[in-house]
Amino acid sequence: MSSATLASLQGALTEIYDLPATPDVRDFLVTDRAGLAGVGDARASDEQLIVAEEGDTLSIALYIDAAVFERLERRDPLAGLTHDNLADYLTVAEGVSHFVYIAWNSGFDKPVTLLELELQAEVDKYVLCAWLLREQGAGRFPRELHRVLFERARVDPVAAAGRAGLYRTASNYAARFCRRVAAQLARKRSGVARDLSAELRRFYRFGNVRKLRHIERYA
């Protein structure tokens, strides 16, 4: 299940955002917390992207707790995304989002701020869930998704490790952008899918400042 879910999520992001091939996230996965023993900023969370730079070398590892995959093994989101497996699916989706975004930007030597990384991850989680639910629901748009992901979401202060304000800011901006995405998904007119795809791909390529300005102007 870990392999299938990770591959599915990375493939979906690559297709949605029209990205070139990035390293396979499965080759960078750590599932045993003992593997974080030497990481100074390791957090008490089920997911964390570890990034280290030394000279021109960027090292990445994605930690996702093995228990998350064990639960997804019992309740496969690819067979049916429900309230029972949504939280674990989002944990994995966030990790893959972080990995792909850092890997893609590093290919252009583009620096990434933490706010930018978390904002894009919030958008990615919404888009990935919407695409999967539409596929599983024969094209029906899950209208309650925005409420579940943003209005009911709460930041865990322990897992946030002093960054709760930043995570709330990222979530608030993403909620505004994804409300615009939801409105477009709900429309039936010709060309909406093409226009939405183009906007999502442009937004993905924006840096921190342009992402925020885009949301403030259009959402």
Salt bridges, closest charged atoms under 4 A:
ASP24 OD2 - ARG26 NH2 2.72
GLU47 OE2 - HIS98 ND1 3.07
ASP88 OD2 - ARG71 NE 2.79
GLU94 OE2 - HIS98 NE2 3.77
GLU94 OE1 - LYS125 NZ 3.35
GLU118 OE1 - HIS98 NE2 3.27
GLU122 OE2 - LYS125 NZ 2.96
GLU151 OE2 - HIS146 ND1 3.76
GLU199 OE2 - ARG180 NE 2.73
GLU199 OE2 - HIS214 NE2 2.84
